[in-house]
Amino acid sequence: MRVVVQRVKNATVKVDGNVVGAVDGPALVALVGITHEDGNAEVNKLAEKTVNQRIFDGEKSATDIGAPVLAISQFTLYADMKKGRRPSWSKAAPGEISEPLYEQYVAKLRELGVSVETGVFGADMQVSLTNDGPVTLILDSKDLL
């Protein structure tokens, strides 16, 4: 599992021109990619890492300051670019595997006490954000478990 975490001042996600999720900062955007081997341990660990990193002013975390999270599914985090000019998506888990794990990640974030907005799983989404810092972190379960 991979999560790209960005500290933001604000962010919105639209589907078909309609805002389906938005956060005002200080906040986080979490782009979430799932691979075939992921399960409960990866989801729980990365959700905890997402909201407990001390990346806000005063070395505070999202849970410390009640910062909301905009969580967006993004299978492209598992693009394989080794050959040619066309990415392979074979390392990304298919929707029937990844969607329940993405939903579990969102539920775990909420369980950890933060407000969560989401995109629409599998939709063509337009994400707009103002990165704060900029601060962008890459969390990868293979490095954390």
N, C-alpha and C positions, 0 to 999 in steps of 0.2 A: 504494500500500500504506500502511496506517495501523497503527501499533502504539501502544496505550495501555500505558505501563509504570508499574507501581506498586511502590514499595518496601514490603515487608511484613515483619511479624514471623512470620506463618504464613498458609497458605492451603490450602484443599482444594476439589476439584471432585468432585461426585457426579453419577452417572447412575443413574436408577431406585433411588435411595436408597443406592447403593454408591459408596464412595470409589474413584475411578479415577486420581486424581493428588493429590499433597499435597507441600508444601514447608514446612520450618521455617526461620525467619529467623536472620540476615538473608537475605532472598531477594527475588526479583522475581516479579510476575505480569505476563505480557504478553498482552494481548488483541489478536488479530491479525485485521485485515480486509484482504481482497484485492479489487482492482477489475480491470476488463477489460484495462487496459494493462500490468499488472504482469508482470514476468519475473525472470530471474536477477539482473540488476543491482539491482533494488529489494529483492529478498529478501536478497541478500548485504549490501547497505548497511545495511538496517534491523536485521539480526541483529547486525552489528558495533556499530551505535549502541546497541542494547539492552544489550549486556553491557559496553560500554566507557565508559558515562556515569559520571562520578565523583560518585555520589550517596550513597555510604555514608560513615560516619564516617572522618575523616582524608582526605577527598577521594579515596576509593578506589572502584574499579569492581567489578562482579560478578566479572570475571576476576581482579582483584587479590586478592579475598578468597575466591574459590571459592563465591560465593553461587549457589544453585540458582535455576532459572527454572521457573515453571509457565506453560506456553504454551497458550492457549485460542483456538480459532478463533471469530471473532465478526463475521459478515457485517453486523450492524446498525451497525457503524462507518461504513458507507456509506449510511445512511438519507438519503433526500432528503425534507426537511421543508418545502419551499417552498410547496406547495399543500395546502390542506385540512387535515384532521386525521388522515389516514391516511398513514403513511410509505410512500414508494416505495422498493423495493429494487433498482431497475434499475441503479444504479451498482455494486452488489456483483456480483462475478464468480460465475457458477454453479459448483456443486460440482466439475464435471469439470475446470474451470480452477483453481479456488482450492484444492482439496484437495492436489494435487501441490505447489503453491507453499507452502502451509502446512507440508507435510511437509519440503520443502526448507529452510524457515526453521528448523524444529526440528533438522534434521540440521546446518545451519550453526552453530547455537548450540552443539551438542555438539562440532563440529569446533573451535570457539573455546575449548573446554576447560571448559564449565560442565555441570553435571548438569541434565537437563531432564525434567520431568514434563509430562504433557499431559492434556487432556480427551479427549472422543471427538468427532471431526469430525462436524458435522451433528446431533448429539444435543441433546436438551433437557437442559441442564446446570444444576446449582445450584452457584454459586461462593460460598464463604465466605472472608473474609480479614480480617486485622487490618492496616490500612494503617499504616505507620510514618512518622510525621512530621506530617501526611501528605505524602508525596512522590508526585506523579502527573505524568507527562510524556506529551505527545502527539508521536509521531514520524510524519511524513508524508513519503513519498518525493518528492512534488512540491516540497517545501521543501528536500530534501537532495540531489537529483540535478540 
